[in-house]
């Protein structure tokens, strides 16, 4: 009964202290460990809520650039967000009763993940791999290089913080989700624009 639920966490789930040369250090209310703890607890609550409603729950965690643990990077997936997903998986295993919940993160040294969602191949990437306006070009090159994400029907990304939907090719769609932040003063000062926070739900 019911349908499976897929939760995509597309990176930058915390504001680390290594992005932008540490420029955000003094503008971040919580420390890195406090942010990680908060994110982990939010993820657990989200999993508990949806796990009680759905016959199966799949959680996808993708590393972003702001949640990188170190720079220079050790591996591309060395991310506080990915560590949080791993910690939640450990907690669920210890608690028991969550056999219908699966948590996915990219393989070591990878930044993307591709999976079949009820017949639609979805690729997840934070989006810092390409320059603004170059998502579709990057995606096409992934296909040319025979990377798994190149086969996706739907590409999900988040890096640029605003909603954008672009249909490309014969049957491919790029969906960039907005951020849940209250707004970026840096972006307003740079462009005059104020990001609209939001969340995307797909059926």
C-alpha positions in Angstrom: 0.0 0.0 0.0 1.1 3.5 -0.8 4.0 4.6 -3.0 7.7 4.8 -2.4 9.2 8.1 -1.2 12.5 9.5 -2.5 14.3 12.3 -0.6 17.1 14.1 -2.4 19.5 16.1 -0.3 21.6 17.9 -3.0 24.5 19.3 -1.0 25.4 22.5 0.9 23.3 21.2 3.8 25.7 23.0 6.1 27.9 26.1 5.7 31.4 24.8 6.2 34.4 27.0 6.9 36.5 26.1 3.9 34.4 27.5 1.0 35.4 31.0 -0.3 38.6 30.9 1.6 36.7 30.8 4.9 35.0 34.1 4.2 31.8 32.9 5.8 33.4 31.9 9.1 32.3 35.1 11.0 28.9 35.3 9.4 27.8 31.7 10.4 25.8 31.5 13.6 26.6 27.9 14.4 30.0 26.2 14.4 30.7 23.4 12.0 30.1 20.7 14.5 26.9 22.3 15.7 25.6 22.6 12.1 26.5 18.9 11.5 24.6 17.9 14.6 21.6 20.0 13.7 21.5 18.6 10.1 21.9 15.0 11.3 19.0 15.5 13.7 16.8 17.1 11.0 17.6 14.2 8.7 16.7 11.6 11.3 13.4 13.4 12.0 12.7 13.5 8.3 13.4 9.8 7.9 11.3 8.8 10.9 8.4 10.8 9.6 8.4 9.5 6.0 9.3 6.0 7.0 6.1 5.8 9.0 4.1 6.8 5.9 5.7 5.0 3.0 6.3 1.3 2.2 9.8 2.2 1.1 11.9 5.3 1.6 15.1 6.1 -0.3 17.3 8.9 0.8 20.0 10.3 -1.5 22.8 12.5 -0.1 25.1 14.5 -2.5 28.2 16.5 -1.4 28.2 20.2 -2.1 31.1 22.7 -2.2 30.2 24.5 1.1 30.0 21.3 3.1 33.5 20.1 2.1 35.4 19.0 5.1 38.8 20.1 3.9 40.6 22.2 1.3 42.6 21.2 -0.5 40.2 18.2 -0.8 41.3 14.7 0.2 38.5 13.0 -1.8 35.6 14.6 -3.6 33.1 13.1 -1.2 34.9 14.2 1.9 31.8 16.1 3.0 30.1 16.9 6.4 26.8 16.3 4.7 27.9 12.8 3.5 29.2 12.1 7.0 25.7 13.0 8.4 24.0 10.6 6.0 26.4 7.9 7.1 25.7 8.6 10.8 22.0 8.5 10.2 22.3 5.1 8.5 24.3 3.9 11.5 21.6 5.1 13.9 18.8 3.4 11.9 20.8 0.2 11.8 21.2 0.3 15.6 17.5 1.2 16.2 16.2 -1.5 14.0 12.8 -1.5 12.3 14.0 0.5 9.3 14.6 -2.3 6.8 12.4 -0.4 4.3 14.7 2.6 4.4 17.8 2.9 2.1 20.3 5.7 2.2 22.5 6.3 -0.9 25.6 8.5 -1.3 28.1 8.6 -4.2 30.9 6.1 -4.4 34.3 7.2 -3.0 35.8 10.2 -5.0 32.5 10.7 -6.9 30.2 13.8 -6.8 27.1 12.4 -8.5 24.6 9.5 -8.1 22.2 8.0 -10.6 19.3 5.8 -9.8 16.1 4.4 -11.3 13.1 6.0 -9.6 10.0 4.1 -10.7 11.2 3.9 -14.3 12.6 7.4 -14.5 16.4 7.6 -14.4 17.4 10.5 -12.1 20.8 11.9 -11.8 21.8 14.0 -8.8 24.6 16.5 -8.7 25.2 19.5 -6.5 26.1 21.6 -9.5 29.5 23.1 -8.6 31.0 20.9 -11.3 29.9 23.4 -14.0 29.9 27.1 -14.5 26.6 29.0 -14.4 24.6 28.4 -17.6 26.7 25.3 -18.5 24.6 22.5 -16.9 23.3 21.0 -20.1 26.7 21.2 -21.8 28.3 19.4 -18.7 25.5 16.8 -18.8 26.0 16.1 -22.5 29.7 15.6 -22.0 29.0 13.1 -19.2 26.9 11.2 -21.7 29.7 11.4 -24.3 32.1 10.1 -21.7 29.7 7.2 -20.9 29.3 8.3 -17.3 26.2 7.0 -15.5 24.6 10.4 -15.0 24.8 11.0 -18.7 22.0 8.4 -19.1 19.6 10.3 -16.7 16.2 11.4 -17.9 16.1 14.0 -15.1 19.1 15.9 -13.7 18.6 17.4 -10.3 21.0 20.1 -9.0 21.0 22.8 -6.3 24.2 24.9 -6.4 22.7 28.2 -7.8 20.0 28.3 -5.1 17.1 29.3 -7.4 14.4 27.4 -9.2 15.0 26.6 -12.8 13.5 24.0 -15.1 14.9 23.4 -18.6 13.8 20.8 -21.0 16.7 19.7 -23.3 17.2 17.2 -26.0 14.3 14.9 -26.9 13.3 13.8 -23.5 15.6 15.2 -20.9 14.9 17.8 -18.2 17.3 19.7 -15.9 15.7 20.8 -12.6 17.6 23.1 -10.3 16.0 23.4 -6.9 15.9 26.5 -4.8 17.7 26.7 -1.4 15.9 26.8 1.9 18.1 29.6 3.2 16.5 32.9 4.2 18.5 34.8 1.5 22.1 35.6 0.6 23.3 39.1 1.5 26.4 38.4 -0.7 24.2 37.6 -3.7 22.0 40.7 -3.1 25.1 43.0 -2.9 26.5 41.4 -6.0 23.4 41.3 -8.2 20.6 43.2 -6.6 18.5 40.1 -6.5 17.2 38.3 -3.4 16.9 34.5 -3.6 13.4 33.1 -3.0 13.7 30.1 -0.6 11.7 27.0 -1.5 11.5 23.3 -1.8 10.5 21.1 -4.7 8.1 18.1 -4.6 7.6 15.8 -7.6 5.0 13.2 -8.3 
